[in-house]
Amino acid sequence: MSLEERDLKYVWHPCSQMKDYEDMPPIPIERGKGVYLYDIYGKEYIDIVSSWWCNLLGHCNPVITESIKNQLDKLEHVIFANFTHEGAVTLCEELVQVLPKGLTKFNFSDNGSAAVECALKMAFQYHYQTGKPEKIRFMYLSDGYHGETMGALSVGAMDLYAKIYKPMLMDTIQIEAPDCYRCPHGKNRKTCQCQCFIKAEKMFEEYAKETAGIIVEPLLQGSAGMRIYPPLYLKKLRSLCDEYDVLLIADEIATGFGRTGKMFACDHAEITPDLMCLSKGLTGGYMPMSLTVTTEKIYHAFYADYNEGKAFMHSHTYSGNPLGCSAALGVLKVLKEENILQIAQKNADYLSKRMNEEFGNHKNVGEIRSIGLIHAMELVEDKGSKKPFDSGLRVGYQVYKEALKDGLILRPLGNVLYFNPPLTITPQELDKAIGIAKKAMDTCLTLIEKN
Ligand code: PMP
């Protein structure tokens, strides 16, 4: 039996209709190097989506690998209640230097959704313990995505993941998100003054009294199709949260560590959230780890004699895992010593130029949008009216399958195709990816037009 057949006998893959695997079996990957993955037959794939956006610095980066290996010879894991270790402490010390000012307390988990759950529980408990027990609800933006555990789904807007579970979810409050491509106020990215923020203001007026916190993906709603909104919106939200004593939770799981051109997306708006969730790029995709970072003020609302029952009684077996910390330390070392943010900026400028050249006038490319090195193209039936393709056509998925034949992993978000590669990709590799993407798009769109 082939590896693919053995896989399908037992494995239930994430976020997949398993029936689709009948005509597209799983691709058996053997190894990776830089932006490339290689399957067991030796075929090369450009991992332009950074393996679910976590592979920040390329596969098998020697510095990160070395850091993990060194740790592995010393200590693989230790209970993190009452115990500590050098890697966790050093990691906090180093992160404090680069995080928005005021974020100084770190709670460790092992995946993004868990970090979100922590943030939600902390926000609720903070208010409960500071005399506002009526603040029991959460706000979130439409089209927002924060993971797939129950709490995270409750503050997620995407029906694709949440709809079926709605009867089980928390009663949350949705605020209409900015939609800069199809702006309801008729503005464009240059003329925008965040007129849409009035919707947030109205919801705060009505619901802030019962609201513990609002969670947002700062500047980039990734899963919604790499939807990008301006820093001004985030700045206004920070002020509104202060005015109404609602905690601002920044989910930087996808945006952190240079993805948006600055170390954190919040840096574009020069704000400090009350709680920040980190994962993915934190370990460069080498080990599962996440952090919920917060301020002294919030931390001290939990600090009391044990019998007062104010502790944050939340734990994960792998909290503070030393291998995870060693990977994160490796990432920080590479980011710092190899000037990665400057390299990423150069790559971003190059990619913007090339994408505009190749796709700027394409009749089915509605918008090319970018932040940092992340670039996305929204495919539409009609560029002028921005009319979307019929979702039943699965245009994005067709292009994905076509591009895979030529060795490009262009896993789409609906009809949005995007590049979110390791920051260390080279211009030549970007060109190669653009070439394959263009060919795949032309093949699929010509076929669709004919039918
Ligand atoms: N928040 C955001 C913004 C994300 O992009 C993701 C993952 N795509 C998550 C939360 C959930 O992280 P995880 O998949 O590690 O649970």
Boltz pocket constraint, residues with backbone or C-beta under 6 A from the ligand:
constraints:
  - pocket:
      binder: B
      contacts: [[A, 52], [A, 111], [A, 112], [A, 113], [A, 114], [A, 116], [A, 145], [A, 146], [A, 147], [A, 148], [A, 217], [A, 222], [A, 223], [A, 251], [A, 252], [A, 253], [A, 254], [A, 279]]
      max_distance: 6.0
